[in-house]
Amino acid sequence: MKKVIILIMLLITLGGCKKNTNELIMVTEAGFAPYEYYDGGEIVGVDVDIAKEIAKYLGKTLVVKDIAFDSIINEVKAGKADFGAAGISYSDDRAKNVDFSINYSVSKQVVIVSNNSNINNISNKKIAVQLGSIADTFVTENFKNASIVRQKKYLAAIEDLKAGKVDCVVMDELPAKEIVASNSGIKILDGSLTNDSYGMVVKKGNKELLDAINTVLEKLKNEGKIDEYIINHTEK
């Protein structure tokens, strides 16, 4: 009898831990305007607008969770979330752990410096980047003599720059423009270091969800909706 009771309690516990199949969980790092950021305590942005359309297509309720950028791949891989979106660029290493959607946005990696800076080459400089970002990978691979400071958040990297702890910050162009617009004393250097494309990520083998995401992305791209989302959130 005791074993039966224990078994019943275990089944109840496991049943209570089952994922809500009516929810579609997206993980992101909400410090990457205009793609994802907080507005009035709510996570909004281009990726959130897209995710809402994906959830609508699937007939599910969207749940957005804010986590560290470098944890997104692991959360999706472990099945703790259905998909991830946060300006995620394709890389062979990432593709070993998750499946990527089609690209839905293209951006550039740019350099932010202080207004009084005369830097035109960052080869031997102290560079701040966001941990796990495409900027982190690019700078690590291409600027061997640089000193790299990796921060969990882009804003922490910007604070390092403003405090004179680093010479520059390398990051995505669109959020860089947002940050420079709201922070006096810093500027974006002309030109770009490299271009990159963004995709969303799902657990390996989750073809049903991947196909749904790709279908929605193709539709939004063809209708010009994604460009519209970017303009709307950039102008805020």
LINUR-V13278 format. One line per field, one symbol per residue. phi: phi as a letter, one per 20 degrees, with the letter a starting at -180 (. if undefined). psi: psi as a letter, one per 40 degrees, with the letter a starting at -180 (. if undefined). burial: I if it has 24 or more other C-alpha atoms within 12 Angstrom, else O. Layout:
# LINUR-V13278
phi: ???
psi: ???
burial: ???
This chain:
# LINUR-V13278
phi: .fffffffffffffffeffffeddeddbceccgefbaebmndecpgfffffffffffemcefcddecfgfdfgfffgemfbfbcbameefbfffffdbedfffcbcbcecddcfgefdfcbdgdeedebegneffgffffedcfeedddddfcgffffffffemeceacdaffffffffffdcfncbdffnbeadbddcdccfgneffffffffffffffffemffffffffefff
psi: dddddddddddddddeeiiheeihhhiihfffiedhihhfeihiiddddddddddddefihhhhhhiideeddddddeeeidiihffhihidddeddiiiiiieihaihihhiideifhehedfihhhihheiddddddddegdeihhhhididddddddddeedidihhiidddddddddehieiihiiaidiiiiiiiiiihegddddddddddddddddeedddddddddde.
burial: OOOOOOOOOOOOOOOOOOOOOOOIIIIIIIIIIIIIIOOOOOIIIIIIIIIIIIIOOOOOOIIIIIIIIIIIIIIIIOIIIIIIIIIIIIOOOIOOOIIIIIIIIOIIIIIIIIOOOOOOOIOOIIIIIIIIIIIIIIIIOOOOOIIIIIIIIIIOIIIIIIOOOIIIIIIIIIIIIIIIOOOOOIIIIOOOIOOIIIIIIIIIOOOOIIOIIIIIIIOIOOOOOIIOIIOOIIOO
